[in-house]
Amino acid sequence: MPERERVPPPPPVGGTIRAILTHPDPGLRAPCTAAALVAPAERERLAADLLATMYDARGRGLAAPQVGRAVRMFVMVSVIIATSRFETS
């Protein structure tokens, strides 16, 4: 029987969990501002919120427009957990 896919534990980010928009919400098609034009403190807060929301949803990645922010920014899990059928537990 294959081992269940494991998601790495969330890092301590202290962000706020936000609602995730889904298709056909018009906010997903809004033009986005470059992340470099967002104030650094606001950009850090948005990154923390994106991470907290992504881990709460047990996702692999999340973009700012998906939480209602028209900013070109995303977060993702970059850890690959390989499992082998020969692995013993």
MODELLER restraints for C-alpha pairs under 7 A, 6 or more apart:
rsr = mdl.restraints
at = mdl.atoms
rsr.add(forms.Gaussian(group=physical.xy_distance, feature=features.Distance(at['CA:10:A'], at['CA:55:A']), mean=5.92, stdev=0.5))
rsr.add(forms.Gaussian(group=physical.xy_distance, feature=features.Distance(at['CA:13:A'], at['CA:48:A']), mean=5.45, stdev=0.5))
rsr.add(forms.Gaussian(group=physical.xy_distance, feature=features.Distance(at['CA:13:A'], at['CA:52:A']), mean=6.82, stdev=0.5))
rsr.add(forms.Gaussian(group=physical.xy_distance, feature=features.Distance(at['CA:14:A'], at['CA:48:A']), mean=6.48, stdev=0.5))
rsr.add(forms.Gaussian(group=physical.xy_distance, feature=features.Distance(at['CA:15:A'], at['CA:45:A']), mean=6.86, stdev=0.5))
rsr.add(forms.Gaussian(group=physical.xy_distance, feature=features.Distance(at['CA:15:A'], at['CA:48:A']), mean=4.38, stdev=0.5))
rsr.add(forms.Gaussian(group=physical.xy_distance, feature=features.Distance(at['CA:15:A'], at['CA:49:A']), mean=4.16, stdev=0.5))
rsr.add(forms.Gaussian(group=physical.xy_distance, feature=features.Distance(at['CA:15:A'], at['CA:52:A']), mean=5.28, stdev=0.5))
rsr.add(forms.Gaussian(group=physical.xy_distance, feature=features.Distance(at['CA:16:A'], at['CA:49:A']), mean=4.82, stdev=0.5))
rsr.add(forms.Gaussian(group=physical.xy_distance, feature=features.Distance(at['CA:16:A'], at['CA:52:A']), mean=6.20, stdev=0.5))
rsr.add(forms.Gaussian(group=physical.xy_distance, feature=features.Distance(at['CA:17:A'], at['CA:49:A']), mean=5.98, stdev=0.5))
rsr.add(forms.Gaussian(group=physical.xy_distance, feature=features.Distance(at['CA:17:A'], at['CA:52:A']), mean=5.50, stdev=0.5))
rsr.add(forms.Gaussian(group=physical.xy_distance, feature=features.Distance(at['CA:17:A'], at['CA:53:A']), mean=4.48, stdev=0.5))
rsr.add(forms.Gaussian(group=physical.xy_distance, feature=features.Distance(at['CA:18:A'], at['CA:49:A']), mean=6.98, stdev=0.5))
rsr.add(forms.Gaussian(group=physical.xy_distance, feature=features.Distance(at['CA:18:A'], at['CA:53:A']), mean=5.80, stdev=0.5))
rsr.add(forms.Gaussian(group=physical.xy_distance, feature=features.Distance(at['CA:18:A'], at['CA:67:A']), mean=6.19, stdev=0.5))
rsr.add(forms.Gaussian(group=physical.xy_distance, feature=features.Distance(at['CA:19:A'], at['CA:67:A']), mean=5.99, stdev=0.5))
rsr.add(forms.Gaussian(group=physical.xy_distance, feature=features.Distance(at['CA:20:A'], at['CA:66:A']), mean=5.47, stdev=0.5))
rsr.add(forms.Gaussian(group=physical.xy_distance, feature=features.Distance(at['CA:20:A'], at['CA:67:A']), mean=4.96, stdev=0.5))
rsr.add(forms.Gaussian(group=physical.xy_distance, feature=features.Distance(at['CA:21:A'], at['CA:66:A']), mean=5.04, stdev=0.5))
rsr.add(forms.Gaussian(group=physical.xy_distance, feature=features.Distance(at['CA:21:A'], at['CA:67:A']), mean=5.89, stdev=0.5))
rsr.add(forms.Gaussian(group=physical.xy_distance, feature=features.Distance(at['CA:21:A'], at['CA:68:A']), mean=6.85, stdev=0.5))
rsr.add(forms.Gaussian(group=physical.xy_distance, feature=features.Distance(at['CA:27:A'], at['CA:65:A']), mean=6.70, stdev=0.5))
rsr.add(forms.Gaussian(group=physical.xy_distance, feature=features.Distance(at['CA:27:A'], at['CA:68:A']), mean=6.21, stdev=0.5))
rsr.add(forms.Gaussian(group=physical.xy_distance, feature=features.Distance(at['CA:28:A'], at['CA:65:A']), mean=5.58, stdev=0.5))
rsr.add(forms.Gaussian(group=physical.xy_distance, feature=features.Distance(at['CA:28:A'], at['CA:66:A']), mean=6.38, stdev=0.5))
rsr.add(forms.Gaussian(group=physical.xy_distance, feature=features.Distance(at['CA:30:A'], at['CA:70:A']), mean=6.52, stdev=0.5))
rsr.add(forms.Gaussian(group=physical.xy_distance, feature=features.Distance(at['CA:31:A'], at['CA:70:A']), mean=6.57, stdev=0.5))
rsr.add(forms.Gaussian(group=physical.xy_distance, feature=features.Distance(at['CA:32:A'], at['CA:70:A']), mean=4.43, stdev=0.5))
rsr.add(forms.Gaussian(group=physical.xy_distance, feature=features.Distance(at['CA:32:A'], at['CA:71:A']), mean=4.73, stdev=0.5))
rsr.add(forms.Gaussian(group=physical.xy_distance, feature=features.Distance(at['CA:32:A'], at['CA:72:A']), mean=5.68, stdev=0.5))
rsr.add(forms.Gaussian(group=physical.xy_distance, feature=features.Distance(at['CA:33:A'], at['CA:70:A']), mean=6.17, stdev=0.5))
rsr.add(forms.Gaussian(group=physical.xy_distance, feature=features.Distance(at['CA:33:A'], at['CA:71:A']), mean=4.70, stdev=0.5))
rsr.add(forms.Gaussian(group=physical.xy_distance, feature=features.Distance(at['CA:33:A'], at['CA:72:A']), mean=5.98, stdev=0.5))
rsr.add(forms.Gaussian(group=physical.xy_distance, feature=features.Distance(at['CA:34:A'], at['CA:71:A']), mean=5.93, stdev=0.5))
rsr.add(forms.Gaussian(group=physical.xy_distance, feature=features.Distance(at['CA:34:A'], at['CA:72:A']), mean=5.23, stdev=0.5))
rsr.add(forms.Gaussian(group=physical.xy_distance, feature=features.Distance(at['CA:35:A'], at['CA:71:A']), mean=5.75, stdev=0.5))
rsr.add(forms.Gaussian(group=physical.xy_distance, feature=features.Distance(at['CA:35:A'], at['CA:72:A']), mean=5.43, stdev=0.5))
rsr.add(forms.Gaussian(group=physical.xy_distance, feature=features.Distance(at['CA:35:A'], at['CA:73:A']), mean=6.05, stdev=0.5))
rsr.add(forms.Gaussian(group=physical.xy_distance, feature=features.Distance(at['CA:50:A'], at['CA:62:A']), mean=6.52, stdev=0.5))
rsr.add(forms.Gaussian(group=physical.xy_distance, feature=features.Distance(at['CA:50:A'], at['CA:64:A']), mean=6.92, stdev=0.5))
rsr.add(forms.Gaussian(group=physical.xy_distance, feature=features.Distance(at['CA:50:A'], at['CA:75:A']), mean=6.63, stdev=0.5))
rsr.add(forms.Gaussian(group=physical.xy_distance, feature=features.Distance(at['CA:51:A'], at['CA:75:A']), mean=6.52, stdev=0.5))
rsr.add(forms.Gaussian(group=physical.xy_distance, feature=features.Distance(at['CA:54:A'], at['CA:60:A']), mean=6.98, stdev=0.5))
rsr.add(forms.Gaussian(group=physical.xy_distance, feature=features.Distance(at['CA:54:A'], at['CA:61:A']), mean=6.38, stdev=0.5))
rsr.add(forms.Gaussian(group=physical.xy_distance, feature=features.Distance(at['CA:54:A'], at['CA:62:A']), mean=6.00, stdev=0.5))
rsr.add(forms.Gaussian(group=physical.xy_distance, feature=features.Distance(at['CA:60:A'], at['CA:76:A']), mean=5.54, stdev=0.5))
rsr.add(forms.Gaussian(group=physical.xy_distance, feature=features.Distance(at['CA:60:A'], at['CA:77:A']), mean=5.23, stdev=0.5))
rsr.add(forms.Gaussian(group=physical.xy_distance, feature=features.Distance(at['CA:61:A'], at['CA:75:A']), mean=5.45, stdev=0.5))
rsr.add(forms.Gaussian(group=physical.xy_distance, feature=features.Distance(at['CA:61:A'], at['CA:76:A']), mean=3.88, stdev=0.5))
rsr.add(forms.Gaussian(group=physical.xy_distance, feature=features.Distance(at['CA:61:A'], at['CA:77:A']), mean=6.20, stdev=0.5))
rsr.add(forms.Gaussian(group=physical.xy_distance, feature=features.Distance(at['CA:62:A'], at['CA:74:A']), mean=5.54, stdev=0.5))
rsr.add(forms.Gaussian(group=physical.xy_distance, feature=features.Distance(at['CA:62:A'], at['CA:75:A']), mean=5.49, stdev=0.5))
rsr.add(forms.Gaussian(group=physical.xy_distance, feature=features.Distance(at['CA:62:A'], at['CA:76:A']), mean=6.44, stdev=0.5))
rsr.add(forms.Gaussian(group=physical.xy_distance, feature=features.Distance(at['CA:63:A'], at['CA:73:A']), mean=5.85, stdev=0.5))
rsr.add(forms.Gaussian(group=physical.xy_distance, feature=features.Distance(at['CA:63:A'], at['CA:74:A']), mean=4.02, stdev=0.5))
rsr.add(forms.Gaussian(group=physical.xy_distance, feature=features.Distance(at['CA:63:A'], at['CA:75:A']), mean=6.47, stdev=0.5))
rsr.add(forms.Gaussian(group=physical.xy_distance, feature=features.Distance(at['CA:64:A'], at['CA:70:A']), mean=6.47, stdev=0.5))
rsr.add(forms.Gaussian(group=physical.xy_distance, feature=features.Distance(at['CA:64:A'], at['CA:71:A']), mean=5.83, stdev=0.5))
rsr.add(forms.Gaussian(group=physical.xy_distance, feature=features.Distance(at['CA:64:A'], at['CA:72:A']), mean=6.79, stdev=0.5))
rsr.add(forms.Gaussian(group=physical.xy_distance, feature=features.Distance(at['CA:64:A'], at['CA:73:A']), mean=5.52, stdev=0.5))
rsr.add(forms.Gaussian(group=physical.xy_distance, feature=features.Distance(at['CA:64:A'], at['CA:74:A']), mean=5.86, stdev=0.5))
rsr.add(forms.Gaussian(group=physical.xy_distance, feature=features.Distance(at['CA:65:A'], at['CA:71:A']), mean=6.53, stdev=0.5))
